[in-house]
Amino acid sequence: MQNWKARRQRAVQTAAGVPDFSDRGEARNYVSSRLDTNRMIFELYGPSDDLNTDERAAQWNRHLRRTIIPNNAEIVSALAKNVTLLDSDEQRIAQIFAIHRDELEARHLLGDWTAGSQRFPTEMNHILQERD
């Protein structure tokens, strides 16, 4: 119950500061800056078959909790608030990303290691890009 309450409070706080973008370019800059940070952390410290050490795992968990999880919450909130800027494929991608965010939080904050969690949808790397 305490975990649910903390997650709900974070969601309310995040939603209160969610920007309303005037165009896709503004939204893309906001989302991509957070995705770029998350990607950098994942590349440096994320799970890797080649580099499995306790130190790397500790760094990954610290960065995941302090940066990736809050960034993901901001991205999900921003996309939800600015859904009119997304085409139907991007709306589907945003929904998959929201599921990924929920399952990542459940795994790392609540200890829910249920198999089959949604992985990061790579299509997020192209969301809100300019259309041809």
N, C-alpha and C positions, 0 to 999 in steps of 0.2 A: 504494500500500500504506500509506503514511504517513497519507493522508487517511482511509482506511478505519479504521486504528487509532485515530486521533483521534476519529472519529465514534463508534466502539465504546466508547471510554473515556468520552466524554460521556454516552452512553446508560446505561452502568453507573452512573456518578455520579448521573445524574438519577433512575434507578430506585431507588437506595438511599434517596432522600429523598422518595419519592412518598407522599403521604398516603392513608390508607384512610378514606374518608368514611362517615359513618353514615347520611346521607340525601342526597336529590337537591339540596336547598337548599344544603348545604355544598359539594357538588361544583360546583353552578352558580356560586356565589360565586367559587370558586377559578378555574374556567375563564373566567368572564366578565371577571374583572379582567385576565387576560392578553390575552383577545381585545380588550377595550376599549383597552388600551395599544397593541396591534398596529394596531388601526384608526386610532387617533390618529396614529401614526407614518405609516401609509400615506396618510392624508388630508393630512398636512403635507408629506411628502417623497416619496411613492410616484410611480411613473411616471405621467406626465400628458401628454396631447397638447398642452395649452396652456402648460405650464411645463417645458420641456426645457432645463435649463441644466446645465453641468458641476458647479456648486456643489450644486444640488439632487440630482444623481445621486450625488455624493460623500457627502452627508448621508444619503441613502437607503441606500447601501451600508453606511455606518457603523452606522446604527440597525438595519438588517437583521441584521447580524452580531452586534451586541452585545445586542440586545433581542428582535427578532422570532424569530430562529431558536431561541434558548434558550427563549423562551415557548412556541413551537410544540412543542418537545421535551417540556416539562413538561406541556402539555395532552395530547399523545398518550399519555404515560406514565400520567397520572392517569386518563384515560378507559379505558385498557387495564386498569389495576389495579382500577378500579371499574365494570367492564363490567356487573355485575349491576344497577346503578342505571339502565342505559339500556334503553329498549325496542328492538324490532328495527329500527325506522326510524332511531333514534339510533345504533345500532351500525353501520348502513350509512354514515351520515353521518360517524361517527368514523373509519371505514376510509377513506373518501374523503379526509378531512382528513389522515390519516396519509400517504396517497399524495402529496397536495399538499405536505406538509412535506418528504418525501423528495426530490421533484422540485425544490422551491424551494432546498433545500440543494445538490443536485447542480448546479443552475444557478449559484448565487452562490458556492459554495465550491469546486466542482470544475470550473467552466467548461463544463458540459454544457448547451449551448443547443439541445438537440433540440426540434424543433417539437412542439406539441400537449401541452405540460405541463398537468397538472391545475391549474386555478385554484382559488382559495379557494372552498369550498362555502358559499354564503350561508346554508344551513340551519344552519350552525354557530352563527349568531347566536341561534338559538332552542333549542339543545340544552340539555337538562335543565330547561327551563322547566316550571312547574307545569302539571299536566294538569287539564283541566276535568272 
